[in-house]
Amino acid sequence: MTSLIIAFFTAVMAALLGVAIVRKSQINNLRERELRRDLIRRVEALPLPHVIEALGINMARYFYSSPCKRLDECVQKCETCGSSQQCRDQLASYEISLSELMFCPLREQLGKHID
């Protein structure tokens, strides 16, 4: 009888642990989704989407294949970049290539996503 009680409590504890793990995973997924939405809202005011498009990088794939932490760092770099006007001028003049973005702090990161 004692071994049956121990087995029952072990099963209950395992089930509770499983529920807790699934719940934590769901909460993390919700946070990540909200962070991505926030990043997309922030990036709309930057030249970054135009640069990504001009380089032939799929914007959706870029935003959903990169880790949120790295995307946040990229957006922060672009927001604080002192070359924003130079970037906009480069975009307005003609199609750009990665070699023409020597001033861009995201050059290396963007280069990883070019097909």
Phi and psi restraints in degrees (value plus and minus 20) as a CYANA .aco file:
   2 THR   PHI     -83.5   -43.5
   2 THR   PSI     -61.7   -21.7
   3 SER   PHI     -86.4   -46.4
   3 SER   PSI     -51.2   -11.2
   4 LEU   PHI     -87.3   -47.3
   4 LEU   PSI     -61.3   -21.3
   5 ILE   PHI     -86.0   -46.0
   5 ILE   PSI     -62.4   -22.4
   6 ILE   PHI     -82.5   -42.5
   6 ILE   PSI     -63.8   -23.8
   7 ALA   PHI     -82.9   -42.9
   7 ALA   PSI     -61.6   -21.6
   8 PHE   PHI     -82.6   -42.6
   8 PHE   PSI     -69.0   -29.0
   9 PHE   PHI     -85.8   -45.8
   9 PHE   PSI     -54.8   -14.8
  10 THR   PHI     -84.3   -44.3
  10 THR   PSI     -63.1   -23.1
  11 ALA   PHI     -84.4   -44.4
  11 ALA   PSI     -61.6   -21.6
  12 VAL   PHI     -84.2   -44.2
  12 VAL   PSI     -63.9   -23.9
  13 MET   PHI     -84.0   -44.0
  13 MET   PSI     -60.7   -20.7
  14 ALA   PHI     -84.0   -44.0
  14 ALA   PSI     -61.1   -21.1
  15 ALA   PHI     -84.3   -44.3
  15 ALA   PSI     -63.9   -23.9
  16 LEU   PHI     -84.1   -44.1
  16 LEU   PSI     -60.5   -20.5
  17 LEU   PHI     -82.8   -42.8
  17 LEU   PSI     -62.8   -22.8
  18 GLY   PHI     -81.1   -41.1
  18 GLY   PSI     -63.4   -23.4
  19 VAL   PHI     -82.9   -42.9
  19 VAL   PSI     -62.1   -22.1
  20 ALA   PHI     -83.9   -43.9
  20 ALA   PSI     -60.3   -20.3
  21 ILE   PHI     -86.1   -46.1
  21 ILE   PSI     -64.3   -24.3
  22 VAL   PHI     -83.4   -43.4
  22 VAL   PSI     -63.1   -23.1
  23 ARG   PHI     -83.2   -43.2
  23 ARG   PSI     -62.8   -22.8
  24 LYS   PHI     -83.4   -43.4
  24 LYS   PSI     -60.5   -20.5
  25 SER   PHI     -82.1   -42.1
  25 SER   PSI     -62.3   -22.3
  26 GLN   PHI     -84.2   -44.2
  26 GLN   PSI     -61.4   -21.4
  27 ILE   PHI     -84.0   -44.0
  27 ILE   PSI     -63.2   -23.2
  28 ASN   PHI     -82.6   -42.6
  28 ASN   PSI     -60.1   -20.1
  29 ASN   PHI     -84.8   -44.8
  29 ASN   PSI     -60.0   -20.0
  30 LEU   PHI     -84.3   -44.3
  30 LEU   PSI     -62.6   -22.6
  31 ARG   PHI     -82.4   -42.4
  31 ARG   PSI     -63.9   -23.9
  32 GLU   PHI     -84.5   -44.5
  32 GLU   PSI     -60.5   -20.5
  33 ARG   PHI     -82.4   -42.4
  33 ARG   PSI     -63.5   -23.5
  34 GLU   PHI     -85.1   -45.1
  34 GLU   PSI     -59.6   -19.6
  35 LEU   PHI     -83.3   -43.3
  35 LEU   PSI     -62.7   -22.7
  36 ARG   PHI     -82.5   -42.5
  36 ARG   PSI     -62.3   -22.3
  37 ARG   PHI     -81.2   -41.2
  37 ARG   PSI     -63.4   -23.4
  38 ASP   PHI     -82.7   -42.7
  38 ASP   PSI     -62.5   -22.5
  39 LEU   PHI     -82.3   -42.3
  39 LEU   PSI     -61.6   -21.6
  40 ILE   PHI     -84.2   -44.2
  40 ILE   PSI     -60.7   -20.7
  41 ARG   PHI     -83.0   -43.0
  41 ARG   PSI     -62.4   -22.4
  42 ARG   PHI     -87.5   -47.5
  42 ARG   PSI     -58.1   -18.1
  43 VAL   PHI     -94.5   -54.5
  43 VAL   PSI     -39.7     0.3
  44 GLU   PHI     -82.4   -42.4
  44 GLU   PSI     -47.1    -7.1
  45 ALA   PHI    -107.1   -67.1
  45 ALA   PSI     -21.7    18.3
  46 LEU   PHI    -125.5   -85.5
  46 LEU   PSI     143.5   183.5
  47 PRO   PHI     -95.2   -55.2
  47 PRO   PSI     -27.9    12.1
  48 LEU   PHI     -73.5   -33.5
  48 LEU   PSI     -66.2   -26.2
  49 PRO   PHI     -81.6   -41.6
  49 PRO   PSI     -54.6   -14.6
  50 HIS   PHI     -90.7   -50.7
  50 HIS   PSI     -57.3   -17.3
  51 VAL   PHI     -85.5   -45.5
  51 VAL   PSI     -65.1   -25.1
  52 ILE   PHI     -78.5   -38.5
  52 ILE   PSI     -66.3   -26.3
  53 GLU   PHI     -84.9   -44.9
  53 GLU   PSI     -63.5   -23.5
  54 ALA   PHI     -83.7   -43.7
  54 ALA   PSI     -49.8    -9.8
  55 LEU   PHI    -102.5   -62.5
  55 LEU   PSI     -24.2    15.8
  56 GLY   PHI      61.5   101.5
  56 GLY   PSI       1.1    41.1
  57 ILE   PHI    -111.5   -71.5
  57 ILE   PSI     113.4   153.4
  58 ASN   PHI     -90.4   -50.4
  58 ASN   PSI      95.8   135.8
  59 MET   PHI     -80.0   -40.0
  59 MET   PSI     -66.3   -26.3
  60 ALA   PHI     -83.1   -43.1
  60 ALA   PSI     -63.9   -23.9
  61 ARG   PHI     -84.3   -44.3
  61 ARG   PSI     -59.0   -19.0
  62 TYR   PHI     -81.3   -41.3
  62 TYR   PSI     -65.8   -25.8
  63 PHE   PHI     -95.8   -55.8
  63 PHE   PSI     -47.2    -7.2
  64 TYR   PHI    -122.4   -82.4
  64 TYR   PSI     -25.2    14.8
  65 SER   PHI    -123.4   -83.4
  65 SER   PSI     -34.6     5.4
  66 SER   PHI    -111.8   -71.8
  66 SER   PSI     122.6   162.6
  67 PRO   PHI     -81.7   -41.7
  67 PRO   PSI     124.2   164.2
  68 CYS   PHI     -75.5   -35.5
  68 CYS   PSI     -61.3   -21.3
  69 LYS   PHI     -81.5   -41.5
  69 LYS   PSI     -62.8   -22.8
  70 ARG   PHI     -87.5   -47.5
  70 ARG   PSI     -60.6   -20.6
  71 LEU   PHI     -81.6   -41.6
  71 LEU   PSI     -62.8   -22.8
  72 ASP   PHI     -81.1   -41.1
  72 ASP   PSI     -62.1   -22.1
  73 GLU   PHI     -82.5   -42.5
  73 GLU   PSI     -61.5   -21.5
  74 CYS   PHI     -84.3   -44.3
  74 CYS   PSI     -64.0   -24.0
  75 VAL   PHI     -84.8   -44.8
  75 VAL   PSI     -61.0   -21.0
  76 GLN   PHI     -82.4   -42.4
  76 GLN   PSI     -61.8   -21.8
  77 LYS   PHI     -82.2   -42.2
  77 LYS   PSI     -62.0   -22.0
  78 CYS   PHI     -88.8   -48.8
  78 CYS   PSI     -58.7   -18.7
  79 GLU   PHI     -84.8   -44.8
  79 GLU   PSI     -54.0   -14.0
  80 THR   PHI    -119.6   -79.6
  80 THR   PSI     -15.9    24.1
  81 CYS   PHI     -88.5   -48.5
  81 CYS   PSI     116.8   156.8
  82 GLY   PHI    -105.5   -65.5
  82 GLY   PSI     -21.1    18.9
  83 SER   PHI    -125.7   -85.7
  83 SER   PSI       1.6    41.6
  84 SER   PHI     -78.1   -38.1
  84 SER   PSI     -62.5   -22.5
  85 GLN   PHI     -87.7   -47.7
  85 GLN   PSI     -60.8   -20.8
  86 GLN   PHI     -81.0   -41.0
  86 GLN   PSI     -58.7   -18.7
  87 CYS   PHI     -84.4   -44.4
  87 CYS   PSI     -66.6   -26.6
  88 ARG   PHI     -83.5   -43.5
  88 ARG   PSI     -59.9   -19.9
  89 ASP   PHI     -83.0   -43.0
  89 ASP   PSI     -62.2   -22.2
  90 GLN   PHI     -82.6   -42.6
  90 GLN   PSI     -61.3   -21.3
  91 LEU   PHI     -87.2   -47.2
  91 LEU   PSI     -55.5   -15.5
  92 ALA   PHI     -95.7   -55.7
  92 ALA   PSI     -47.0    -7.0
  93 SER   PHI     -96.5   -56.5
  93 SER   PSI     -65.3   -25.3
  94 TYR   PHI    -192.2  -152.2
  94 TYR   PSI     157.6   197.6
  95 GLU   PHI     -86.2   -46.2
  95 GLU   PSI     124.3   164.3
  96 ILE   PHI    -128.7   -88.7
  96 ILE   PSI     138.9   178.9
  97 SER   PHI    -145.2  -105.2
  97 SER   PSI     146.2   186.2
  98 LEU   PHI     -80.0   -40.0
  98 LEU   PSI     -54.0   -14.0
  99 SER   PHI     -87.5   -47.5
  99 SER   PSI     -39.7     0.3
 100 GLU   PHI    -109.0   -69.0
 100 GLU   PSI     -19.1    20.9
 101 LEU   PHI    -127.4   -87.4
 101 LEU   PSI      18.7    58.7
 102 MET   PHI     -80.4   -40.4
 102 MET   PSI     -46.0    -6.0
 103 PHE   PHI    -100.9   -60.9
 103 PHE   PSI     -33.6     6.4
 104 CYS   PHI    -102.2   -62.2
 104 CYS   PSI     106.3   146.3
 105 PRO   PHI     -91.1   -51.1
 105 PRO   PSI     -31.2     8.8
 106 LEU   PHI    -121.4   -81.4
 106 LEU   PSI     -13.8    26.2
 107 ARG   PHI     -72.8   -32.8
 107 ARG   PSI     -69.6   -29.6
 108 GLU   PHI     -84.1   -44.1
 108 GLU   PSI     -63.5   -23.5
 109 GLN   PHI     -83.3   -43.3
 109 GLN   PSI     -63.8   -23.8
 110 LEU   PHI     -86.4   -46.4
 110 LEU   PSI     -55.7   -15.7
 111 GLY   PHI     -80.4   -40.4
 111 GLY   PSI     -47.1    -7.1
 112 LYS   PHI     -90.0   -50.0
 112 LYS   PSI     -38.0     2.0
 113 HIS   PHI    -125.4   -85.4
 113 HIS   PSI     -19.6    20.4
 114 ILE   PHI     -99.8   -59.8
 114 ILE   PSI     110.3   150.3
